[in-house]
Amino acid sequence: MDLTHVEWKASLGNHLKNKLEKSNVSNSFSKNKKGNKEKEPKTPENWKSISDFPVGFNSLFEIPERSGFHEVTVKAEFSINSDSVFLKLPTAIYFPSVGESWELYLNGFLIRKEKFLKQTDGGDVTPSIRRSLRSVTLPIPFGVLKQGKNTIILCIIGESDQTPYIQNDHFGFYNASGYKISPLQGIYQSSSEYFYVFLYATYFIFGVYYIFFYAIRKRDLYYLYFGLFLFISSVYFFRPRI
């Protein structure tokens, strides 16, 4: 399921902070589902629709430059049919990138937390650890996905832009595509496929390089042999994957 085609909304601030701190996300899924309605923000008019990817939150909410760190709550809603493969096989959420500091919930269940704040008395949202992760695979525990409506809640902390010319692309979704829900095996196969394509492309490039080097220095036959070996290997191993 391509998540870029589902309904996405974002709102400035952490609307779930108080509710999520009081709730025990390690309880059974039924308890999380029961309390899910309490976690909905009471001001739906503050939500902004996300219709296109990529999107930067600093520009979406017109956050002033050099104003420090800000929190954004993102919500994605989608539906699953009763015969969906997602309800039968191990499934995961895949993000090509996510940052800078975040935590993700699915139907009120904590899937992963990468939000670590500095311990301050003033309620500061400055993260103690800032990092953007790529190719993030988030396995979904069995029973969390359900037939009908499902909701992803993502709480993100990021820094405002420093200048009009230097934008903080990590505060938002800075990939145009790749956000999806898929069987876990399919995600792993897709990731390994990229690795093999990169590997065979490297073989091909170096093969052509050594053949070209032989054309310049024809007395060194080992350049030709090694170049042909790399070139033929790249074609031979990549051929079944075309």
Backbone bond lengths (Angstrom), bond angles and torsions (degrees), N, CA, C in turn:
res aa  C-N    CA-C-N  psi(-1)  N-CA   C-N-CA  omega(-1)  CA-C   N-CA-C  phi
1 M - - - 1.459 - - 1.521 109.51 -
2 D 1.311 115.57 123.59 1.460 121.15 179.07 1.527 108.73 -80.62
3 L 1.320 116.36 110.51 1.460 120.30 -176.22 1.521 113.02 -72.50
4 T 1.316 118.22 -15.50 1.466 118.97 178.14 1.525 111.65 -70.82
5 H 1.339 117.04 -12.60 1.461 121.26 -179.05 1.527 112.74 -99.75
6 V 1.329 117.81 0.64 1.461 120.34 178.20 1.523 109.04 -93.82
7 E 1.319 116.02 178.13 1.465 121.06 -177.26 1.526 110.44 -81.55
8 W 1.320 116.65 117.24 1.462 123.58 178.10 1.524 109.32 -113.92
9 K 1.342 115.04 138.79 1.456 121.16 174.30 1.521 108.82 -139.22
10 A 1.321 116.00 152.19 1.462 121.26 179.78 1.517 109.31 -138.66
11 S 1.330 115.40 147.52 1.459 121.16 179.49 1.517 108.88 -141.20
12 L 1.318 115.68 138.82 1.460 120.91 -179.35 1.525 109.26 -72.23
13 G 1.343 116.00 129.57 1.458 121.32 -178.55 1.515 111.11 106.81
14 N 1.337 115.52 163.59 1.463 121.74 177.84 1.520 108.44 -100.52
15 H 1.308 117.09 97.36 1.455 121.84 -177.00 1.523 112.22 -77.01
16 L 1.321 117.00 -15.28 1.455 120.02 -175.30 1.516 113.07 -102.04
17 K 1.319 117.05 0.64 1.458 121.02 -169.08 1.519 112.98 -55.16
18 N 1.314 117.80 -55.63 1.456 120.59 -175.45 1.520 111.86 -66.44
19 K 1.318 116.97 -42.49 1.451 120.60 -177.45 1.517 111.96 -66.60
20 L 1.341 116.04 -42.48 1.453 119.46 -176.53 1.518 112.08 -71.89
21 E 1.316 117.90 -30.92 1.453 120.14 178.26 1.526 111.08 -68.74
22 K 1.315 117.12 -30.65 1.455 120.64 -178.90 1.526 112.35 -85.25
23 S 1.315 116.59 -23.71 1.460 119.62 -176.95 1.515 110.22 -85.88
24 N 1.328 116.10 148.81 1.458 121.79 178.00 1.516 107.79 -98.46
25 V 1.328 116.83 102.27 1.456 120.44 -174.35 1.515 112.05 -71.99
26 S 1.337 117.77 -9.10 1.451 120.01 177.77 1.517 112.23 -87.61
27 N 1.345 118.04 -0.20 1.455 121.14 176.24 1.515 109.89 -68.02
28 S 1.304 115.87 174.33 1.454 120.96 179.53 1.512 109.89 -64.05
29 F 1.324 115.16 158.31 1.458 119.63 -176.94 1.520 111.67 -62.74
30 S 1.312 116.88 -30.74 1.457 118.96 -179.39 1.512 111.75 -64.32
31 K 1.330 117.84 -36.78 1.452 120.66 178.40 1.515 110.72 -69.50
32 N 1.324 115.76 -38.76 1.462 118.84 178.04 1.514 111.05 -64.76
33 K 1.336 115.79 -38.99 1.454 119.37 -179.51 1.521 110.72 -67.27
34 K 1.334 116.08 -35.83 1.449 120.48 -179.70 1.516 111.56 -65.31
35 G 1.330 116.49 -38.34 1.458 120.12 -178.24 1.499 114.01 -88.32
36 N 1.326 116.76 0.02 1.458 119.43 -174.88 1.525 112.12 -64.85
37 K 1.331 116.97 -34.47 1.450 119.55 -178.81 1.515 111.49 -66.72
38 E 1.338 117.75 -28.98 1.450 120.67 -179.89 1.512 111.85 -71.39
39 K 1.338 116.54 -19.27 1.453 120.05 -175.12 1.521 112.51 -88.71
40 E 1.306 117.63 -5.47 1.455 119.68 178.75 1.523 110.14 -70.35
41 P 1.307 119.37 135.26 1.456 122.11 178.15 1.522 110.95 -59.97
42 K 1.316 115.60 148.27 1.454 120.69 -179.31 1.525 112.09 -88.88
43 T 1.328 116.99 -0.30 1.464 120.23 -178.57 1.523 109.64 -124.98
44 P 1.338 117.35 72.79 1.462 119.47 -177.30 1.518 113.28 -63.61
45 E 1.351 117.96 -18.74 1.452 119.88 -179.25 1.528 111.98 -68.39
46 N 1.334 117.90 -14.47 1.460 121.18 -179.82 1.530 112.94 -84.63
47 W 1.318 116.84 -7.72 1.452 119.51 -179.05 1.523 110.52 -77.79
48 K 1.335 114.64 139.55 1.464 121.09 175.70 1.521 108.76 -113.76
49 S 1.309 116.07 134.46 1.457 120.78 -179.44 1.526 110.63 -75.01
50 I 1.320 115.12 141.47 1.464 122.19 173.94 1.522 106.64 -107.57
51 S 1.302 116.09 108.25 1.463 120.63 -175.74 1.519 112.95 -101.98
52 D 1.326 116.96 -23.95 1.462 120.62 -177.12 1.524 110.26 -132.52
53 F 1.322 114.64 146.85 1.459 122.41 173.36 1.522 107.94 -115.22
54 P 1.333 119.22 145.84 1.474 128.23 -0.51 1.523 112.34 -75.58
55 V 1.331 115.28 164.73 1.457 121.26 178.82 1.523 108.76 -143.55
56 G 1.321 115.84 134.96 1.462 121.86 175.71 1.514 109.52 -107.05
57 F 1.309 117.10 132.13 1.462 120.48 -175.81 1.525 112.47 -71.74
58 N 1.317 117.35 -28.40 1.469 119.00 177.99 1.524 111.31 -62.83
59 S 1.317 116.70 -40.12 1.464 120.13 178.34 1.522 111.51 -80.02
60 L 1.330 117.56 -34.72 1.461 120.65 -178.97 1.523 111.54 -62.69
61 F 1.344 116.70 -41.43 1.464 120.99 -178.19 1.527 112.98 -102.75
62 E 1.342 116.06 5.00 1.467 121.18 179.53 1.532 110.70 52.72
63 I 1.317 115.36 50.19 1.464 121.61 -179.78 1.528 109.17 -71.93
64 P 1.324 118.38 130.73 1.475 120.81 -179.30 1.527 111.58 -61.00
65 E 1.309 114.97 147.90 1.464 120.45 178.87 1.527 110.54 -68.48
66 R 1.323 114.22 147.53 1.465 122.94 177.63 1.535 111.90 53.99
67 S 1.312 115.92 38.47 1.471 120.36 179.22 1.518 112.38 -103.62
68 G 1.332 116.51 13.25 1.454 120.14 174.84 1.515 113.08 87.09
69 F 1.328 114.02 -151.13 1.458 120.56 -175.70 1.528 110.88 -97.18
70 H 1.322 115.11 147.14 1.463 121.42 -178.68 1.527 109.12 -136.68
71 E 1.331 114.58 153.47 1.459 121.10 177.08 1.523 110.09 -105.83
72 V 1.316 114.99 143.14 1.459 121.73 176.40 1.525 108.42 -133.90
73 T 1.315 115.95 134.77 1.459 121.96 174.71 1.522 108.52 -103.69
74 V 1.316 115.62 125.97 1.462 121.88 -178.47 1.523 108.79 -115.73
75 K 1.314 115.66 137.73 1.463 121.03 -178.76 1.521 109.67 -129.71
76 A 1.328 116.13 131.74 1.467 122.21 175.71 1.520 108.52 -126.75
77 E 1.314 116.20 129.34 1.462 121.28 -179.03 1.523 109.80 -119.16
78 F 1.328 115.41 137.02 1.460 121.12 179.70 1.525 108.62 -150.52
79 S 1.320 115.99 163.15 1.460 121.75 -178.33 1.522 110.22 -118.31
80 I 1.335 115.08 148.77 1.458 122.25 179.22 1.525 108.67 -127.29
81 N 1.312 116.35 134.13 1.460 121.43 177.66 1.523 110.89 -77.30
82 S 1.307 115.90 160.88 1.467 120.89 -177.24 1.523 112.35 -65.90
83 D 1.337 117.89 -26.89 1.460 121.32 -179.16 1.524 112.66 -97.42
84 S 1.324 117.51 14.58 1.465 121.12 -177.58 1.520 110.94 -66.63
85 V 1.323 115.36 142.77 1.462 120.85 177.76 1.521 111.25 -66.92
86 F 1.329 117.46 -21.37 1.463 120.95 179.81 1.525 112.24 -65.38
87 L 1.322 117.41 -23.24 1.464 121.27 179.69 1.524 112.39 -88.19
88 K 1.334 116.55 -7.82 1.459 120.46 -174.91 1.523 113.31 -113.04
89 L 1.324 116.98 -30.63 1.462 121.41 -176.23 1.524 110.79 -112.85
90 P 1.347 117.75 157.48 1.472 120.05 172.95 1.523 110.24 -56.78
91 T 1.312 115.80 126.33 1.461 122.25 -172.07 1.519 109.97 -126.72
92 A 1.321 116.66 156.09 1.463 120.88 -178.83 1.519 110.10 -145.81
93 I 1.326 114.48 156.72 1.460 122.22 169.75 1.520 107.55 -93.29
94 Y 1.319 116.52 134.91 1.466 120.57 179.84 1.519 109.42 -122.68
95 F 1.335 115.50 125.52 1.460 122.62 173.24 1.524 107.95 -116.67
96 P 1.327 118.90 129.38 1.465 119.48 176.04 1.519 112.42 -65.02
97 S 1.335 116.93 -24.03 1.463 121.40 176.82 1.519 108.00 -165.77
98 V 1.326 115.60 151.77 1.459 121.24 175.87 1.522 108.06 -159.89
99 G 1.301 116.68 141.12 1.463 122.07 -179.62 1.524 108.91 -176.09
100 E 1.323 119.37 174.32 1.459 126.32 5.64 1.533 111.40 -95.87
101 S 1.329 115.59 -32.96 1.458 121.92 178.73 1.524 106.51 -140.92
102 W 1.335 118.08 127.56 1.460 118.46 -167.50 1.522 112.12 -157.70
103 E 1.324 114.23 165.03 1.459 122.96 169.68 1.521 107.84 -146.32
104 L 1.332 116.02 142.82 1.457 120.75 -174.01 1.520 110.58 -124.69
105 Y 1.331 114.70 133.47 1.459 122.57 177.72 1.521 109.19 -120.90
106 L 1.319 115.56 142.81 1.457 121.85 173.05 1.518 108.49 -123.41
107 N 1.322 116.39 116.41 1.465 122.20 -177.31 1.527 111.83 53.81
108 G 1.331 116.13 39.43 1.454 121.65 178.32 1.512 114.80 82.38
109 F 1.322 118.45 -0.78 1.466 122.84 -178.38 1.524 108.97 -101.36
110 L 1.323 116.42 128.02 1.463 120.63 -179.90 1.524 109.67 -70.08
111 I 1.323 116.25 118.33 1.462 121.74 179.18 1.526 110.78 -90.99
112 R 1.333 116.01 -44.41 1.475 119.13 178.50 1.515 109.62 -162.13
113 K 1.326 115.07 144.35 1.461 121.06 178.94 1.515 109.77 -124.44
114 E 1.312 115.47 121.61 1.464 123.05 175.10 1.522 109.13 -126.32
115 K 1.323 115.98 32.52 1.467 121.48 -179.40 1.521 108.80 -113.17
116 F 1.331 115.44 114.73 1.461 121.82 -178.52 1.523 107.88 -129.24
117 L 1.331 115.92 109.16 1.459 121.64 -175.13 1.518 111.08 -98.19
118 K 1.326 115.23 153.32 1.455 120.71 173.97 1.522 109.66 -70.95
119 Q 1.317 115.95 141.40 1.459 121.18 -179.52 1.526 109.58 -79.65
120 T 1.336 115.15 103.88 1.461 120.57 179.38 1.519 109.11 -131.83
121 D 1.331 116.21 159.57 1.465 121.30 -179.81 1.524 112.20 -85.00
122 G 1.305 117.28 -18.57 1.457 120.16 -174.68 1.510 114.93 -92.39
123 G 1.333 117.52 11.29 1.456 119.73 -179.55 1.512 113.56 69.00
124 D 1.326 116.52 31.46 1.462 121.15 -179.27 1.526 109.69 -66.99
125 V 1.324 117.01 141.64 1.461 121.15 -179.85 1.524 111.51 -102.67
126 T 1.327 117.28 18.74 1.460 120.23 178.64 1.522 109.63 -69.29
127 P 1.324 118.94 121.05 1.466 120.48 -179.04 1.520 111.46 -74.42
128 S 1.327 115.53 142.64 1.464 120.19 175.87 1.519 111.27 -79.10
129 I 1.316 116.53 -23.95 1.463 122.32 177.75 1.523 108.37 -129.16
130 R 1.319 116.50 126.87 1.464 121.85 177.73 1.521 108.76 -120.71
131 R 1.306 115.13 123.06 1.455 118.66 176.95 1.521 109.29 -160.00
132 S 1.302 115.10 147.21 1.454 122.09 175.24 1.519 108.10 -108.85
133 L 1.317 116.03 129.03 1.456 121.62 -176.94 1.519 109.85 -103.26
134 R 1.311 115.28 144.08 1.459 121.22 177.61 1.527 109.98 -114.16
135 S 1.325 114.78 152.02 1.471 121.88 179.26 1.523 110.80 50.85
136 V 1.324 115.58 58.40 1.461 121.76 -176.15 1.528 109.24 -88.40
137 T 1.326 116.11 119.03 1.458 122.73 176.40 1.517 108.77 -107.46
138 L 1.331 116.66 122.16 1.460 122.55 -176.17 1.524 108.72 -117.13
139 P 1.341 118.12 95.01 1.470 120.22 178.67 1.526 111.35 -60.62
140 I 1.315 116.08 138.18 1.462 122.35 -179.03 1.525 108.66 -98.51
141 P 1.333 118.64 121.01 1.468 120.31 177.35 1.526 111.10 -59.00
142 F 1.316 115.51 146.70 1.458 120.30 -178.52 1.527 110.20 -62.90
143 G 1.315 116.12 133.11 1.453 121.51 178.90 1.507 114.64 97.83
144 V 1.324 118.05 -11.12 1.469 120.39 -179.84 1.527 110.52 -77.18
145 L 1.331 116.33 -45.99 1.461 119.26 173.14 1.519 109.35 -68.68
146 K 1.300 117.22 145.81 1.462 121.06 -177.45 1.521 110.37 -140.26
147 Q 1.302 114.30 160.50 1.457 119.78 174.73 1.518 109.82 -66.77
148 G 1.328 115.38 138.26 1.452 119.91 -179.66 1.521 111.91 95.23
149 K 1.317 115.77 -143.34 1.460 121.54 -174.17 1.523 111.75 -76.11
150 N 1.333 116.80 133.77 1.458 124.30 174.82 1.523 108.53 -127.58
151 T 1.330 115.76 149.48 1.461 120.34 -175.78 1.522 110.69 -131.76
152 I 1.316 115.61 126.91 1.467 122.40 171.68 1.522 107.86 -100.45
153 I 1.327 116.24 128.49 1.459 121.68 174.41 1.525 107.94 -116.77
154 L 1.314 115.82 125.26 1.462 121.67 -179.07 1.518 108.90 -125.18
155 C 1.330 116.36 116.83 1.467 121.90 177.24 1.520 108.41 -100.75
156 I 1.323 116.83 120.14 1.461 122.58 -173.60 1.520 110.00 -123.34
157 I 1.333 115.65 139.19 1.465 122.36 172.99 1.523 107.81 -115.69
158 G 1.321 116.18 131.32 1.452 120.56 179.04 1.513 111.52 -148.50
159 E 1.306 115.22 166.35 1.466 121.43 -176.75 1.521 110.34 -96.73
160 S 1.312 115.34 147.80 1.462 121.05 177.43 1.526 110.42 -68.72
161 D 1.322 115.66 164.52 1.464 120.39 175.82 1.525 110.04 -64.94
162 Q 1.335 115.67 145.92 1.459 120.24 178.08 1.525 111.62 -85.08
163 T 1.317 116.97 -38.17 1.466 122.64 178.25 1.523 108.34 -143.28
164 P 1.324 118.26 165.24 1.474 119.65 176.32 1.523 112.91 -64.26
165 Y 1.332 116.30 -18.37 1.456 120.43 -175.51 1.521 112.85 -98.65
166 I 1.331 117.05 -15.37 1.461 121.31 179.87 1.522 107.58 -120.34
167 Q 1.317 116.73 100.80 1.451 121.58 -177.84 1.521 111.03 -95.25
168 N 1.318 115.07 144.76 1.460 120.90 176.60 1.524 108.23 -86.26
169 D 1.314 116.10 89.35 1.460 120.73 -177.46 1.519 112.77 -70.64
170 H 1.331 117.64 -14.73 1.461 120.44 -177.96 1.521 112.26 -77.65
171 F 1.321 117.62 -14.33 1.459 121.74 179.70 1.524 108.26 -93.24
172 G 1.323 115.30 81.99 1.455 120.81 -177.02 1.516 110.56 144.93
173 F 1.307 116.22 -162.45 1.458 122.32 177.03 1.523 107.53 -107.89
174 Y 1.322 116.86 101.71 1.460 119.93 -171.94 1.524 112.80 -100.80
175 N 1.339 117.54 17.18 1.460 121.34 170.07 1.522 108.86 -112.24
176 A 1.312 116.48 141.46 1.462 120.44 -177.46 1.518 112.79 -76.70
177 S 1.321 117.77 -20.44 1.462 121.29 -177.61 1.525 108.94 -156.69
178 G 1.332 115.64 178.44 1.458 120.88 176.17 1.510 114.92 104.55
179 Y 1.327 118.44 -8.96 1.462 121.50 178.04 1.531 107.88 -79.75
180 K 1.325 116.92 120.99 1.463 117.94 -172.51 1.525 111.71 -157.53
181 I 1.330 114.26 164.45 1.458 123.55 167.22 1.517 106.41 -116.24
182 S 1.323 115.89 129.45 1.456 119.82 -173.02 1.524 109.25 -153.10
183 P 1.341 117.75 156.57 1.465 118.97 171.00 1.522 110.64 -54.21
184 L 1.307 116.22 140.73 1.463 121.60 -173.73 1.523 111.71 -58.37
185 Q 1.315 116.79 -39.66 1.457 120.06 -179.19 1.525 111.29 -63.33
186 G 1.332 116.73 -38.56 1.457 120.25 179.13 1.514 112.53 -65.00
187 I 1.343 116.86 -36.65 1.465 120.44 178.20 1.519 110.54 -66.36
188 Y 1.340 116.87 -43.67 1.462 120.03 179.65 1.526 111.19 -65.35
189 Q 1.332 116.81 -38.83 1.462 119.53 178.30 1.520 111.24 -65.86
190 S 1.321 116.56 -39.33 1.464 120.54 178.74 1.517 111.02 -64.37
191 S 1.344 116.59 -40.58 1.463 120.32 179.44 1.518 111.31 -65.29
192 S 1.343 116.82 -42.53 1.464 119.84 179.53 1.520 111.13 -68.17
193 E 1.339 116.38 -29.94 1.462 119.94 178.94 1.522 110.79 -63.56
194 Y 1.329 117.56 -40.63 1.462 121.14 177.73 1.526 110.76 -62.13
195 F 1.327 116.20 -38.93 1.463 120.10 -179.87 1.524 110.65 -63.66
196 Y 1.340 116.08 -45.12 1.458 119.20 -178.59 1.527 111.43 -66.32
197 V 1.304 117.69 -38.71 1.465 120.49 177.32 1.525 110.28 -61.51
198 F 1.329 116.27 -43.45 1.467 120.11 177.55 1.527 110.73 -62.79
199 L 1.338 116.59 -42.21 1.461 120.43 -178.76 1.522 111.30 -63.60
200 Y 1.326 117.12 -46.35 1.459 120.12 -178.21 1.523 111.41 -69.71
201 A 1.321 116.66 -33.63 1.463 119.31 175.90 1.523 110.72 -64.43
202 T 1.337 116.41 -37.12 1.464 120.38 176.80 1.522 110.87 -64.27
203 Y 1.341 116.54 -44.06 1.464 120.70 176.36 1.530 110.36 -57.24
204 F 1.314 116.26 -46.35 1.464 121.24 -176.40 1.525 111.27 -63.66
205 I 1.322 116.43 -46.00 1.470 120.53 -177.32 1.523 110.86 -63.65
206 F 1.340 115.98 -45.92 1.464 118.50 -179.82 1.527 111.24 -69.18
207 G 1.338 117.19 -30.94 1.460 119.36 175.83 1.517 111.56 -63.06
208 V 1.323 116.08 -46.94 1.465 120.56 177.60 1.526 110.58 -63.67
209 Y 1.332 116.19 -37.18 1.473 120.33 -179.48 1.530 111.05 -62.14
210 Y 1.328 116.60 -46.15 1.465 119.09 -177.69 1.524 111.51 -71.12
211 I 1.320 118.14 -33.80 1.464 120.10 175.42 1.527 110.41 -65.57
212 F 1.310 116.88 -40.88 1.462 120.68 176.64 1.531 110.54 -64.46
213 F 1.337 115.95 -38.32 1.462 119.66 178.54 1.526 110.69 -64.63
214 Y 1.339 116.57 -35.65 1.464 119.93 177.41 1.528 110.42 -66.94
215 A 1.339 117.24 -35.68 1.464 120.21 179.79 1.519 110.99 -62.64
216 I 1.327 117.02 -26.04 1.461 121.18 178.50 1.524 110.81 -85.39
217 R 1.339 115.51 -39.28 1.474 120.83 -178.45 1.520 108.59 -122.82
218 K 1.329 117.02 80.76 1.459 121.86 -172.83 1.521 113.41 -70.93
219 R 1.303 117.36 -13.45 1.461 118.29 179.30 1.527 111.57 -76.00
220 D 1.329 117.54 -16.14 1.469 121.58 -179.83 1.521 108.86 -97.82
221 L 1.348 116.28 87.86 1.457 120.88 -176.16 1.525 113.14 -67.54
222 Y 1.326 117.40 -24.25 1.469 118.48 -177.31 1.526 111.21 -65.51
223 Y 1.342 117.69 -25.17 1.467 119.26 173.65 1.532 110.38 -63.66
224 L 1.327 115.62 -42.02 1.463 120.12 179.71 1.521 110.91 -65.49
225 Y 1.333 116.99 -46.97 1.462 120.52 -177.75 1.529 111.24 -63.18
226 F 1.316 115.67 -45.97 1.464 119.08 -178.63 1.529 111.13 -67.63
227 G 1.342 116.43 -39.20 1.459 119.90 177.97 1.515 112.19 -63.91
228 L 1.357 116.45 -42.76 1.463 119.56 177.73 1.518 111.47 -64.95
229 F 1.329 116.39 -37.58 1.467 120.02 178.14 1.527 111.07 -61.27
230 L 1.332 117.05 -47.04 1.462 120.42 179.90 1.526 111.26 -65.79
231 F 1.320 116.52 -42.89 1.464 120.60 -178.14 1.527 111.31 -64.36
232 I 1.331 116.32 -47.47 1.469 120.07 -179.45 1.524 110.77 -66.52
233 S 1.328 116.73 -37.28 1.468 119.73 178.75 1.520 111.30 -62.77
234 S 1.326 116.31 -42.27 1.465 119.20 -179.51 1.522 111.11 -63.98
235 V 1.334 116.71 -40.96 1.468 120.31 179.70 1.520 110.69 -69.54
236 Y 1.335 116.90 -41.53 1.467 120.97 -176.32 1.527 111.71 -66.35
237 F 1.328 117.11 -46.93 1.462 119.85 -175.89 1.527 112.13 -77.38
238 F 1.323 117.07 -29.35 1.464 119.67 -178.27 1.528 111.97 -81.91
239 R 1.341 116.10 -21.67 1.466 120.59 -175.12 1.527 113.47 -56.68
240 P 1.347 121.91 -44.25 1.466 120.45 179.77 1.513 113.63 -66.80
241 R 1.345 118.01 -16.62 1.458 121.05 -176.98 1.520 112.71 -95.15
242 I 1.327 117.08 -6.49 1.464 119.45 -179.72 1.535 109.73 -73.85
